[in-house]
């Protein structure tokens, strides 16, 4: 969407803060032995306490309040009775609505024990992956400025990924955000032409793939982007 008023900006910031706070508290709650359903219920309670509601449930009859994916699943995993294991890599995706405005965020988390010395340390491969996603996020945020070319965001992400030995996953698209969970439709994250306009909101799914990606659709004109960081514990 295009934020045309102070009310739009205020509302988008409010629901954005709620999603970010919910994500942070879900990450802090991650422990070996808890099920992804239990973690999802915590996310649901946090959203409801803030006056918000899950975005995917009413929009798509999604069975969970949030998406929790356990590697090797990349995204949009359905919370269930899977008990998290020490050393697993998971991805939490939180999207929600408040007063007709939507926001969306996510992060990757390394599951570790609550006692010092009890947890398995991430492998060197996983550490490199999480470092790559953090670095790509930093590059994208630096590039996401009104007046810059939209393809500069995709370019900065893709170049940082390639430099570190990874590829972006074209099958997971970017999408509009605002008055709907996918406001304005889905967008491919590629090296494409286009300029950003002040006040546009697009959220870009950003994951890594060590295989080859093979789609090449152009990202359309008119959006500033945010990306999902990877984060370790």
N, CA and C of each residue as an Amber inpcrd file, in Angstrom:
protein
   699
   0.8440000  -1.1900000   0.0000000   0.0000000   0.0000000   0.0000000
   0.8770000   1.2370000   0.0000000   0.3000000   2.3530000  -0.3050000
   0.9660000   3.6310000  -0.1830000   0.3890000   4.3500000   1.0340000
   1.2540000   4.6890000   1.9760000   0.8230000   5.4100000   3.1790000
   0.6340000   6.8730000   2.8150000  -0.6210000   7.3190000   2.7590000
  -0.9300000   8.6650000   2.2790000  -1.1760000   9.6750000   3.3930000
  -1.2230000   9.2120000   4.6250000  -1.5630000  10.1180000   5.7230000
  -0.7790000   9.7630000   6.9740000  -0.7910000  10.6810000   7.9380000
  -0.1510000  10.4060000   9.2150000  -0.8230000   9.2350000   9.9150000
  -2.1200000   9.0980000   9.7180000  -2.8480000   7.9740000  10.3030000
  -2.3420000   6.6510000   9.7560000  -2.0670000   6.6100000   8.4380000
  -1.5000000   5.3970000   7.8430000  -0.1560000   5.0570000   8.4810000
   0.7100000   6.0610000   8.5940000   2.0320000   5.8270000   9.1810000
   1.9070000   5.3540000  10.6200000   1.0370000   6.0260000  11.3840000
   0.8760000   5.6710000  12.7910000   0.3800000   4.2310000  12.9340000
  -0.6390000   3.8880000  12.1360000  -1.2320000   2.5560000  12.2300000
  -0.2490000   1.4710000  11.8150000   0.5130000   1.7080000  10.7400000
   1.5020000   0.7260000  10.2930000   2.6090000   0.5410000  11.3240000
   3.0300000   1.6450000  11.9490000   4.0580000   1.5440000  12.9820000
   3.5370000   0.7770000  14.1980000   2.2820000   1.0200000  14.5600000
   1.7100000   0.3560000  15.7280000   1.6520000  -1.1510000  15.5430000
   1.0920000  -1.6080000  14.4280000   1.0060000  -3.0490000  14.2140000
   2.3920000  -3.6310000  13.9510000   3.2810000  -2.8570000  13.3510000
   4.6540000  -3.3250000  13.1560000   5.3590000  -3.5730000  14.4760000
   5.1860000  -2.6580000  15.4370000   5.7910000  -2.8310000  16.7610000
   5.2060000  -4.0440000  17.4730000   3.9030000  -4.2710000  17.3110000
   3.2730000  -5.4270000  17.9500000   3.8530000  -6.7280000  17.4040000
   3.9910000  -6.8090000  16.0870000   4.5670000  -8.0120000  15.4750000
   6.0090000  -8.2210000  15.9270000   6.7830000  -7.1420000  15.9440000
   8.1900000  -7.2500000  16.3490000   8.3100000  -7.6760000  17.8020000
   7.4770000  -7.1110000  18.6740000   7.5260000  -7.4580000  20.0920000
   7.0990000  -8.9060000  20.3030000   6.0700000  -9.3340000  19.5800000
   5.6300000 -10.7280000  19.6760000   6.7270000 -11.6720000  19.2400000
   7.4000000 -11.3470000  18.1460000   8.4950000 -12.1780000  17.6570000
   9.6180000 -12.2690000  18.6860000  10.0130000 -11.1270000  19.2610000
  11.0910000 -11.1360000  20.2550000  10.7380000 -12.0180000  21.4530000
   9.5040000 -11.9250000  21.9180000   9.1010000 -12.7020000  23.0920000
   8.9570000 -14.1810000  22.7610000   8.5480000 -14.5010000  21.5410000
   8.5080000 -15.9060000  21.1310000   9.9120000 -16.4810000  21.0540000
  10.8500000 -15.7060000  20.5190000  12.2390000 -16.1630000  20.4490000
  12.7800000 -16.4310000  21.8480000  12.4900000 -15.5150000  22.7770000
  12.9700000 -15.6780000  24.1550000  12.3640000 -16.9050000  24.8220000
  11.1880000 -17.3370000  24.3790000  10.5030000 -18.4720000  24.9970000
  10.9450000 -19.8190000  24.4430000  11.6840000 -19.8240000  23.3380000
  12.0650000 -21.0800000  22.6920000  12.9480000 -21.9130000  23.6230000
  12.5370000 -23.1480000  23.8720000  13.2840000 -24.0800000  24.7060000
  13.1290000 -25.4980000  24.1530000  14.1570000 -26.3330000  24.2840000
  14.0070000 -27.7330000  23.8960000  12.8790000 -28.3830000  24.6880000
  12.0940000 -29.2140000  24.0200000  11.0170000 -29.9250000  24.6870000
   9.6540000 -29.3070000  24.4740000   9.5800000 -27.9880000  24.2500000
   8.2880000 -27.3730000  23.9780000   7.8810000 -27.6960000  22.5510000
   6.5840000 -27.8260000  22.3110000   6.1270000 -28.1250000  20.9590000
   5.9630000 -26.8320000  20.1690000   5.9630000 -26.9550000  18.8670000
   5.7430000 -25.7670000  18.0460000   4.3290000 -25.2270000  18.2520000
   3.3870000 -26.1090000  18.6030000   2.0270000 -25.6530000  18.9200000
   2.0410000 -24.7900000  20.1830000   2.7910000 -25.2070000  21.1980000
   2.8800000 -24.4280000  22.4400000   3.5060000 -23.0660000  22.1790000
   4.5320000 -23.0350000  21.3350000   5.1660000 -21.7650000  20.9900000
   4.1950000 -20.8820000  20.2220000   3.4410000 -21.4950000  19.3280000
   2.4470000 -20.7470000  18.5580000   1.3700000 -20.1740000  19.4720000
   0.9230000 -20.9370000  20.4560000  -0.0970000 -20.4530000  21.3880000
   0.4180000 -19.2610000  22.1880000   1.7070000 -19.2540000  22.4940000
   2.2920000 -18.1010000  23.1680000   2.2130000 -16.8750000  22.2640000
   2.5120000 -17.0820000  20.9810000   2.4090000 -15.9810000  20.0320000
   0.9890000 -15.4660000  19.9110000   0.0270000 -16.3770000  19.8750000
  -1.3770000 -15.9920000  19.7870000  -1.7770000 -15.1400000  20.9980000
  -1.3740000 -15.5810000  22.1920000  -1.7230000 -14.8600000  23.4160000
  -1.1090000 -13.4590000  23.4320000   0.1180000 -13.3410000  22.9360000
   0.7800000 -12.0380000  22.8970000   0.0700000 -11.0840000  21.9440000
  -0.3190000 -11.5900000  20.7780000  -1.0390000 -10.7560000  19.8190000
  -2.3840000 -10.3130000  20.3900000  -3.1050000 -11.2480000  20.9860000
  -4.4200000 -10.9070000  21.5300000  -4.3100000  -9.9220000  22.6910000
  -3.2620000 -10.0600000  23.5170000  -3.0630000  -9.1400000  24.6330000
  -2.8150000  -7.7160000  24.1380000  -2.2400000  -7.6040000  22.9390000
  -1.9680000  -6.2880000  22.3540000  -3.1500000  -5.7680000  21.5430000
  -4.2310000  -6.5380000  21.4810000  -5.4070000  -6.1160000  20.7400000
  -5.3790000  -6.4850000  19.2700000  -4.3660000  -7.2320000  18.8460000
  -4.2270000  -7.6160000  17.4430000  -4.7220000  -9.0420000  17.2240000
  -4.7880000  -9.4370000  15.9630000  -5.1590000 -10.8130000  15.6540000
  -4.2440000 -11.3450000  14.5560000  -4.0890000 -12.6510000  14.5470000
  -3.2740000 -13.3100000  13.5320000  -3.7810000 -12.9660000  12.1390000
  -2.8720000 -12.6910000  11.2210000  -3.2670000 -12.3800000   9.8480000
  -3.6260000 -13.6200000   9.0280000  -2.8380000 -14.6920000   9.0690000
  -3.1370000 -15.8160000   8.1680000  -4.3740000 -16.6060000   8.5330000
  -4.7870000 -16.5970000   9.8040000  -5.9460000 -17.4000000  10.1860000
  -7.2390000 -16.9450000   9.5140000  -7.6450000 -15.6780000   9.6550000
  -8.8890000 -15.2760000   8.9890000  -8.7560000 -15.1650000   7.4710000
  -7.5460000 -14.8440000   6.9980000  -7.3670000 -14.6380000   5.5560000
  -7.3150000 -15.9530000   4.7810000  -6.6830000 -16.9740000   5.3770000
  -6.4520000 -18.2170000   4.6450000  -6.8960000 -19.4520000   5.4080000
  -7.6210000 -19.2860000   6.5130000  -8.0310000 -20.4110000   7.3570000
  -6.8060000 -21.2280000   7.7760000  -5.7260000 -20.5240000   8.0580000
  -4.4780000 -21.1700000   8.4660000  -4.6640000 -21.7590000   9.8590000
  -4.1720000 -22.9610000  10.1140000  -4.4320000 -23.6170000  11.4000000
  -3.6800000 -23.0410000  12.5950000  -2.6290000 -22.2650000  12.3700000
  -1.8840000 -21.6740000  13.4730000  -2.0170000 -20.1620000  13.4810000
  -1.6260000 -19.5550000  14.6070000  -1.6170000 -18.0930000  14.6800000
  -0.3600000 -17.5340000  14.0330000   0.7140000 -18.3130000  14.0690000
   1.9890000 -17.9330000  13.4550000   2.4950000 -19.1020000  12.6250000
   3.5310000 -18.8560000  11.8370000   4.1820000 -19.9320000  11.0810000
   5.4820000 -20.3040000  11.8010000   5.6690000 -21.5780000  12.0810000
   6.8970000 -22.0430000  12.7280000   7.4520000 -23.1980000  11.9130000
   8.6070000 -22.9690000  11.3070000   9.2030000 -23.9450000  10.3970000
  10.4640000 -24.5270000  11.0140000  10.5380000 -25.8440000  11.0580000
  11.7070000 -26.5390000  11.5920000  12.5400000 -27.0290000  10.4170000
  13.8270000 -26.6610000  10.3700000  14.7000000 -27.0440000   9.2580000
  14.6310000 -28.5610000   9.0460000  14.5810000 -28.9830000   7.7560000
  14.8740000 -28.2260000   6.5320000  13.6980000 -27.4600000   5.9220000
  12.5310000 -27.4360000   6.5530000  11.4390000 -26.6050000   6.0480000
  11.8840000 -25.1450000   6.1050000  11.6640000 -24.3880000   5.0370000
  12.1740000 -23.0200000   4.9350000  11.2050000 -22.0100000   5.5230000
   9.9180000 -22.1610000   5.2100000   8.9540000 -21.1490000   5.6460000
   7.5460000 -21.7280000   5.6630000   6.6290000 -21.0250000   6.3800000
   5.2050000 -21.3350000   6.4020000   4.8940000 -22.6950000   6.9960000
   5.7380000 -23.1530000   7.9410000   5.4800000 -24.4010000   8.6370000
   4.2810000 -24.2720000   9.5670000   3.4890000 -25.3260000   9.6660000
   2.2930000 -25.3210000  10.5040000   2.6390000 -25.8220000  11.9040000
   2.3410000 -25.0510000  12.9400000   2.6220000 -25.4950000  14.3090000
   1.8620000 -26.7820000  14.6250000   2.5560000 -27.7280000  15.3040000
   1.9160000 -29.0010000  15.6290000   2.5230000 -29.5530000  16.9140000
   2.5240000 -30.8710000  17.0670000   3.0180000 -31.4660000  18.3080000
   4.4970000 -31.8240000  18.2520000   5.2180000 -31.2950000  17.2540000
   6.6590000 -31.5360000  17.1890000   7.3500000 -30.8810000  18.3820000
   8.0940000 -31.6590000  19.1500000   8.8380000 -31.1330000  20.2890000
  10.2030000 -30.6470000  19.8150000  10.5070000 -29.3860000  20.0980000
  11.7740000 -28.8090000  19.6480000  12.9470000 -29.5320000  20.3010000
  13.9770000 -29.7540000  19.5010000  15.1580000 -30.4490000  19.9590000
  16.3330000 -29.4920000  20.0940000  17.1580000 -29.7210000  21.1100000
  18.3770000 -28.9350000  21.2730000  19.2020000 -29.0370000  19.9950000
  19.5290000 -27.9060000  19.4060000  20.3360000 -27.8960000  18.2000000
  19.5590000 -27.7200000  16.9140000  18.2150000 -27.6880000  16.9670000
  17.4310000 -27.4780000  15.7510000  17.4370000 -26.0070000  15.3540000
  17.3520000 -25.7690000  14.0600000  17.2020000 -24.4200000  13.5180000
  15.7460000 -24.2450000  13.1070000  15.0800000 -23.2120000  13.6370000
  13.6790000 -22.9830000  13.3060000  13.5020000 -21.5630000  12.7880000
  12.3960000 -21.3570000  12.0750000  12.0540000 -20.0190000  11.6100000
  10.6630000 -19.6790000  12.1160000  10.5340000 -18.5070000  12.7370000
   9.2540000 -18.0240000  13.2520000   8.7960000 -16.8480000  12.4020000
   7.5710000 -16.9200000  11.9210000   7.0000000 -15.8680000  11.0760000
   5.7390000 -15.3420000  11.7600000   5.7300000 -14.0410000  12.0760000
   4.5950000 -13.4190000  12.7520000   3.9760000 -12.3690000  11.8400000
   2.7050000 -12.5370000  11.5100000   1.9710000 -11.5140000  10.7500000
   0.6350000 -11.3050000  11.4460000   0.2230000 -10.0380000  11.5580000
  -0.9670000  -9.7240000  12.3380000  -1.6620000  -8.4770000  11.8130000
  -2.8850000  -8.2680000  12.3180000  -3.7230000  -7.1420000  11.8930000
  -4.2640000  -6.3970000  13.0990000  -4.3420000  -5.0850000  12.9720000
  -4.9600000  -4.2320000  13.9840000  -5.6290000  -3.0550000  13.2800000
  -6.9230000  -2.8880000  13.5020000  -7.6830000  -1.7670000  12.9390000
  -7.5600000  -1.6790000  11.4150000  -7.4930000  -2.8330000  10.7570000
  -7.4530000  -2.8500000   9.3030000  -6.0750000  -2.6880000   8.6860000
  -5.0280000  -2.6620000   9.5110000  -3.6460000  -2.5460000   9.0240000
  -2.8700000  -3.8100000   9.4020000  -2.0080000  -4.2490000   8.4760000
  -1.2670000  -5.4860000   8.6520000   0.2350000  -5.2320000   8.6960000
   0.9490000  -6.1130000   9.4050000   2.4100000  -6.1090000   9.3960000
   2.8920000  -7.5500000   9.4410000   4.1710000  -7.7520000   9.1520000
   4.6980000  -9.0990000   8.9530000   6.1910000  -9.0820000   9.2590000
   6.6620000 -10.0410000  10.0460000   8.0900000 -10.1150000  10.3440000
   8.4700000 -11.5540000  10.6530000   9.7530000 -11.8410000  10.7210000
  10.1920000 -13.2000000  11.0230000  11.6730000 -13.2550000  11.3300000
  12.0950000 -14.3740000  11.9200000  13.5110000 -14.5630000  12.2390000
  13.8170000 -16.0420000  12.3700000  15.0690000 -16.3830000  12.1620000
  15.5490000 -17.7460000  12.3540000  16.2120000 -17.8590000  13.7210000
  15.9880000 -18.9780000  14.4030000  16.4220000 -19.1530000  15.7880000
  17.0800000 -20.5150000  15.9570000  18.1910000 -20.5270000  16.6760000
  18.8630000 -21.7710000  17.0340000  18.3370000 -22.2140000  18.3930000
  17.7640000 -23.4140000  18.4720000  17.1930000 -23.9170000  19.7190000
  18.3230000 -24.3650000  20.6400000  18.3630000 -23.8020000  21.8430000
  19.4130000 -24.1530000  22.7840000  18.8320000 -24.3820000  24.1650000
  19.5390000 -25.1540000  25.0000000  19.0960000 -25.4530000  26.3480000
  19.1180000 -24.2250000  27.2320000  18.3570000 -24.2670000  28.3090000
  18.2460000 -23.1140000  29.2050000  19.3850000 -23.0440000  30.2100000
  20.1290000 -24.1320000  30.3980000  21.2190000 -24.1410000  31.3620000
  22.5650000 -23.9950000  30.6580000  23.4590000 -23.2590000  31.2950000
  24.7850000 -23.0430000  30.7150000  25.4670000 -24.3840000  30.4920000
  26.0170000 -24.5570000  29.2960000  26.7430000 -25.7790000  28.9790000
  25.8500000 -26.9330000  28.5680000  24.5110000 -26.7290000  28.6550000
  23.5960000 -27.8260000  28.3410000  23.2330000 -27.8820000  26.8700000
  23.5060000 -26.8280000  26.1510000  23.0550000 -26.7690000  24.7680000
  24.1410000 -27.1790000  23.7880000  23.6720000 -27.6290000  22.6310000
  24.5680000 -27.9420000  21.5280000  24.8780000 -26.6530000  20.7880000
  26.1440000 -26.3860000  20.5140000  26.4900000 -25.1710000  19.8000000
  26.1640000 -25.3290000  18.3230000  25.7450000 -24.2300000  17.6890000
  25.4680000 -24.3060000  16.2520000  26.7110000 -24.7400000  15.4810000
  26.4920000 -25.4990000  14.4320000  27.6110000 -25.9050000  13.5850000
  28.1670000 -24.6890000  12.8610000  29.3590000 -24.8270000  12.3340000
  29.9750000 -23.7280000  11.5830000  29.1100000 -23.3740000  10.3730000
  28.4840000 -24.3770000   9.7620000  27.6320000 -24.1380000   8.5980000
  26.4220000 -23.2860000   8.9660000  25.7850000 -23.5990000  10.0860000
  24.6130000 -22.8330000  10.5200000  25.0210000 -21.4230000  10.9180000
  26.1550000 -21.2870000  11.5900000  26.6150000 -19.9480000  11.9780000
  26.8540000 -19.0920000  10.7470000  27.4480000 -19.6840000   9.7140000
  27.6900000 -18.9340000   8.4700000  26.3660000 -18.5120000   7.8390000
  25.3770000 -19.4010000   7.8680000  24.0680000 -19.0920000   7.2930000
  23.4080000 -17.9210000   8.0250000  23.4100000 -17.9620000   9.3500000
  22.7870000 -16.8900000  10.1270000  23.5390000 -15.5740000   9.9510000
  24.8630000 -15.6460000   9.8950000  25.6540000 -14.4360000   9.6650000
  25.3410000 -13.8490000   8.2900000  25.1380000 -14.7100000   7.3040000
  24.8300000 -14.2410000   5.9470000  23.4860000 -13.5250000   5.9130000
  22.4800000 -14.0570000   6.6150000  21.1690000 -13.4110000   6.6010000
  21.2070000 -12.0720000   7.3230000  21.9750000 -11.9970000   8.4180000
  22.0900000 -10.7150000   9.1230000  22.7890000  -9.6830000   8.2520000
  23.8280000 -10.1220000   7.5630000  24.5650000  -9.2050000   6.6970000
  23.6930000  -8.7330000   5.5350000  22.8890000  -9.6380000   4.9660000
  21.9940000  -9.2650000   3.8640000  20.9410000  -8.2800000   4.3420000
  20.4260000  -8.4870000   5.5520000  19.4490000  -7.5550000   6.1100000
  20.0500000  -6.1620000   6.2540000  21.2530000  -6.1070000   6.7740000
  21.9190000  -4.8190000   6.9610000  22.0940000  -4.0970000   5.6320000
  22.5190000  -4.8310000   4.6090000  22.7010000  -4.2420000   3.2840000
  21.3760000  -3.7260000   2.7280000  20.3060000  -4.5200000   2.9090000
  19.0030000  -4.1380000   2.3690000  18.4700000  -2.8840000   3.0430000
  18.6190000  -2.7940000   4.3660000  18.1140000  -1.6300000   5.0900000
  18.8690000  -0.3710000   4.6920000  20.1440000  -0.5100000   4.3990000
  20.9310000   0.6320000   3.9460000  20.4680000   1.1020000   2.5720000
  20.0400000   0.1500000   1.7440000  19.6210000   0.4640000   0.3790000
  18.1840000   0.9750000   0.3050000  17.3490000   0.5630000   1.2590000
  15.9120000   0.8880000   1.2060000  15.6650000   2.3400000   1.5910000
  15.8600000   3.2240000   0.6420000  15.6500000   4.6540000   0.8450000
  14.8320000   5.2030000  -0.3120000  13.9020000   6.0930000  -0.0130000
  13.0850000   6.6920000  -1.0640000  13.9680000   7.3600000  -2.1070000
  13.6640000   7.1090000  -3.3720000  14.4550000   7.6600000  -4.4630000
  15.4450000   6.6850000  -5.0390000  15.8260000   5.6680000  -4.2470000
  16.7140000   4.6270000  -4.7720000  15.9190000   3.6690000  -5.6490000
  16.6270000   2.9780000  -6.5250000  15.9610000   1.9990000  -7.3680000
  15.5280000   0.7980000  -6.5270000  14.3120000   0.3290000  -6.7870000
  13.8050000  -0.8280000  -6.0730000  14.6910000  -2.0440000  -6.2860000
  15.2200000  -2.1930000  -7.4950000  16.0580000  -3.3590000  -7.7540000
  17.3590000  -3.3050000  -6.9570000  17.6990000  -2.1090000  -6.4230000
  18.9110000  -2.0190000  -5.6040000  18.7940000  -2.8290000  -4.3290000
  17.5760000  -2.9560000  -3.7870000  17.3800000  -3.7590000  -2.5860000
  17.6480000  -5.2240000  -2.8950000  16.9950000  -5.7280000  -3.9520000
  17.2190000  -7.1150000  -4.3530000  18.6710000  -7.3690000  -4.7190000
  19.2650000  -6.3850000  -5.3830000  20.6600000  -6.5330000  -5.8010000
  21.5850000  -6.6520000  -4.6010000  21.3530000  -5.8050000  -3.5800000
  22.2200000  -5.8370000  -2.4050000  22.0750000  -7.1490000  -1.6520000
  20.8510000  -7.6620000  -1.5600000  20.6220000  -8.9390000  -0.8800000
  21.2780000 -10.0800000  -1.6410000  21.0280000 -10.1160000  -2.9360000
  21.5380000 -11.2140000  -3.7480000  23.0590000 -11.2050000  -3.8070000
  23.6520000 -10.0350000  -3.9400000  25.1050000  -9.9560000  -4.0010000
  25.7440000 -10.3930000  -2.6850000  25.1350000  -9.9840000  -1.5680000
  25.6780000 -10.3840000  -0.2680000  25.5520000 -11.8980000  -0.0800000
  24.4140000 -12.4560000  -0.5020000  24.2230000 -13.9050000  -0.4080000
  25.2370000 -14.6460000  -1.2680000  25.3810000 -14.2020000  -2.5200000
  26.3160000 -14.8600000  -3.4310000  27.7520000 -14.7640000  -2.9330000
  28.1010000 -13.6150000  -2.3700000  29.4560000 -13.4190000  -1.8570000
  29.7810000 -14.4220000  -0.7540000  28.7620000 -14.8100000  -0.0080000
  28.9550000 -15.7230000   1.1140000  28.6290000 -17.1780000   0.7500000
  28.3930000 -17.4370000  -0.5410000  28.1860000 -18.7970000  -1.0000000
  26.7480000 -19.2730000  -0.9930000  25.7760000 -18.3380000  -0.9180000
  24.3650000 -18.6930000  -0.8920000  23.6160000 -18.0530000  -2.0550000
  22.4020000 -18.5470000  -2.2990000  21.4990000 -17.9590000  -3.2740000
  20.2180000 -17.5280000  -2.5810000  19.5320000 -16.5450000  -3.1420000
  18.1750000 -16.2600000  -2.6820000  17.2450000 -17.3220000  -3.2490000
  16.0690000 -17.4700000  -2.6430000  15.0910000 -18.4550000  -3.0970000
  13.9760000 -17.7180000  -3.8340000  13.9670000 -17.8350000  -5.1400000
  13.0080000 -17.0800000  -5.9410000  11.5870000 -17.5860000  -5.7720000
  11.4330000 -18.8540000  -5.3670000  10.0840000 -19.3960000  -5.2040000
   9.3430000 -18.7380000  -4.0400000  10.0660000 -18.1360000  -3.1110000
   9.4430000 -17.3900000  -2.0190000   9.4750000 -15.9180000  -2.3920000
   8.3040000 -15.3740000  -2.6480000   8.2500000 -14.0340000  -3.2050000
   8.1250000 -12.9650000  -2.1400000   8.4660000 -11.7450000  -2.5290000
   8.1200000 -10.5960000  -1.7130000   6.6370000 -10.3080000  -1.8920000
   6.0650000  -9.5090000  -0.9980000   4.6480000  -9.1970000  -1.1460000
   4.3070000  -7.8580000  -0.5200000   3.2250000  -7.2730000  -1.0070000
   2.7570000  -6.0320000  -0.4370000   2.2370000  -6.2470000   0.9760000
   2.2130000  -5.1890000   1.7500000   1.6940000  -5.2350000   3.1170000
   0.9840000  -3.9180000   3.3840000  -0.0390000  -3.9440000   4.2110000
  -0.7510000  -2.7020000   4.4910000  -2.1760000  -2.9590000   4.9040000
  -3.1180000  -2.9320000   3.9330000  -4.5200000  -3.2010000   4.2270000
  -4.8810000  -4.6620000   4.0120000  -3.8870000  -5.4960000   3.8470000
  -4.0980000  -6.9320000   3.7100000  -2.7800000  -7.6330000   3.9290000
  -2.7870000  -8.9400000   4.2410000  -1.5270000  -9.6580000   4.4740000
  -0.6440000  -9.7380000   3.2440000  -1.2560000  -9.6290000   2.0480000
  -0.4890000  -9.5830000   0.8000000  -1.0400000  -8.4470000  -0.0580000
  -1.0910000  -7.2660000   0.5080000  -1.6470000  -6.1000000  -0.1720000
  -0.8360000  -5.7870000  -1.4340000  -1.5260000  -5.7310000  -2.5640000
  -0.8360000  -5.4120000  -3.8100000  -0.2500000  -6.6060000  -4.5180000
  -0.4190000  -7.8040000  -3.9350000   0.0600000  -9.0090000  -4.6060000
   1.4760000  -9.3780000  -4.2330000   1.9480000 -10.4520000  -4.8400000
   3.2800000 -10.9830000  -4.5600000   4.2870000 -10.4470000  -5.5690000
   5.5650000 -10.3990000  -5.1300000   6.6150000  -9.8650000  -5.9900000
   7.8470000 -10.7540000  -5.8930000   8.5020000 -10.9260000  -7.0260000
   9.7440000 -11.6950000  -7.0260000  10.8970000 -10.8150000  -6.5410000
  11.7850000 -11.3950000  -5.7590000  12.9700000 -10.6810000  -5.3010000
  14.1150000 -10.9990000  -6.2540000  14.3500000 -10.0910000  -7.2200000
  15.3830000 -10.2980000  -8.2300000  16.0510000  -8.9730000  -8.5310000
  17.0600000  -9.0130000  -9.3890000  17.6960000  -7.7890000  -9.8540000
  16.8240000  -7.2010000 -10.9520000  16.0790000  -6.1470000 -10.6230000
  15.0860000  -5.6120000 -11.5600000  15.0800000  -4.1010000 -11.5220000
  14.3560000  -3.4880000 -12.4460000  14.2860000  -2.0330000 -12.5250000
  13.1080000  -1.4980000 -11.7230000  13.1820000  -0.2490000 -11.3160000
  12.0780000   0.3750000 -10.6000000  12.5960000   1.3070000  -9.5190000
  11.8290000   2.3300000  -9.1870000  12.2070000   3.2440000  -8.1160000
  11.2040000   3.1610000  -6.9770000  11.6990000   3.4470000  -5.7750000
  10.8250000   3.4600000  -4.6170000  10.1310000   4.8120000  -4.4910000
   8.9030000   4.7780000  -4.0220000   8.1860000   6.0060000  -3.7000000
   8.0770000   6.1170000  -2.1900000   8.1900000   7.3130000  -1.6460000
   7.9980000   7.4720000  -0.2090000   6.6180000   6.9800000   0.1940000
   6.5570000   6.2460000   1.2980000   5.2750000   5.8220000   1.8170000
   4.7770000   4.4810000   1.3210000   5.5430000   3.7780000   0.4960000
   5.1050000   2.4730000   0.0300000   5.6050000   1.3870000   0.9680000
   4.8120000   0.3330000   1.1460000   5.1730000  -0.7400000   2.0700000
   5.1330000  -2.0780000   1.3650000   6.2590000  -2.7490000   1.3120000
   6.3500000  -4.0980000   0.7630000   7.2060000  -4.9220000   1.6940000
   6.7990000  -6.1210000   1.9480000   7.5870000  -7.0000000   2.7950000
   8.1750000  -8.1040000   1.9280000   9.4640000  -8.3990000   2.0770000
  10.1350000  -9.3580000   1.2310000  10.5630000 -10.5720000   2.0320000
  10.0380000 -11.7480000   1.6760000  10.5310000 -12.9750000   2.2890000
  11.9880000 -13.1520000   1.8810000  12.8360000 -13.4270000   2.8470000
  14.2590000 -13.4830000   2.5390000  14.8750000 -14.6970000   3.2110000
  15.1000000 -15.7510000   2.4330000  15.6960000 -16.9660000   2.9500000
  16.8470000 -17.3490000   2.0370000  17.6060000 -18.3380000   2.4600000
  18.7910000 -18.7470000   1.7180000  18.6100000 -20.1300000   1.1320000
  19.2220000 -20.3500000  -0.0110000  19.1760000 -21.6500000  -0.6580000
  20.5680000 -21.9390000  -1.1980000  21.1260000 -23.1010000  -0.8220000
  22.4500000 -23.4390000  -1.3340000  22.3730000 -24.0960000  -2.7040000
  21.1720000 -24.3700000  -3.1730000  20.9910000 -24.8650000  -4.5260000
  20.8650000 -23.7170000  -5.4980000  20.4970000 -24.0320000  -6.7140000
  20.3810000 -23.0050000  -7.7470000  18.9470000 -22.5090000  -7.8110000
  18.7690000 -21.2020000  -7.9120000  17.4480000 -20.6190000  -8.1160000
  17.2830000 -20.3250000  -9.6020000  16.0360000 -20.4110000 -10.1200000
  15.9160000 -20.4030000 -11.5720000  14.7690000 -19.5540000 -12.1100000
  14.1180000 -18.7180000 -11.2940000  13.0890000 -17.8280000 -11.8160000
  13.6430000 -16.4290000 -11.9810000  13.1350000 -15.6920000 -12.9310000
  13.6550000 -14.3480000 -13.1980000  12.5280000 -13.4130000 -13.5650000
  11.6410000 -13.1200000 -12.6070000  10.5470000 -12.1760000 -12.8290000
  10.9610000 -10.7930000 -12.3420000  10.4800000  -9.7710000 -13.0040000
  10.8190000  -8.4140000 -12.6080000   9.9540000  -7.9500000 -11.4400000
  10.5800000  -7.2810000 -10.4890000   9.8480000  -6.6520000  -9.4030000
   9.2540000  -5.3560000  -9.9210000   7.9600000  -5.1320000  -9.6770000
   7.3020000  -3.9470000 -10.2070000   7.6620000  -2.7000000  -9.4060000
   7.4720000  -1.5630000 -10.0510000   7.7660000  -0.2490000  -9.4890000
   6.9310000   0.0610000  -8.2550000   7.5480000   0.7480000  -7.2760000
   6.7570000   1.4210000  -6.2720000   6.7160000   0.8710000  -4.8770000
   7.8350000   0.4200000  -4.2830000   7.7420000  -0.0840000  -2.9100000
   9.0840000  -0.0140000  -2.2120000   9.0290000   0.2990000  -0.9130000
  10.2010000   0.1420000  -0.0510000  10.0990000  -1.2200000   0.6010000
  11.2180000  -1.8960000   0.8420000  11.1830000  -3.2870000   1.2810000
  11.7920000  -3.4760000   2.6560000  11.2780000  -4.4790000   3.3630000
  11.9520000  -4.9750000   4.5580000  12.2200000  -6.4420000   4.3490000
  13.1830000  -7.0090000   5.0830000  13.5300000  -8.4100000   4.9090000
  13.5950000  -9.1000000   6.2560000  13.4930000 -10.4420000   6.2290000
  13.5900000 -11.2200000   7.4450000  15.0550000 -11.4390000   7.7930000
  15.4820000 -11.0860000   8.9960000  16.8430000 -11.3880000   9.4060000
  16.9550000 -12.8060000   9.8960000  18.1690000 -13.3430000   9.8890000
  18.4260000 -14.5680000  10.6240000  19.0020000 -14.1730000  11.9640000
  18.6520000 -14.9000000  13.0200000  19.1900000 -14.5630000  14.3260000
  19.5170000 -15.8310000  15.0900000  20.6280000 -15.8400000  15.8100000
  21.0480000 -17.0230000  16.5300000  20.8720000 -16.8640000  18.0250000
  20.8870000 -17.9940000  18.7250000  20.7920000 -17.9870000  20.1720000
  22.0200000 -18.6700000  20.7540000
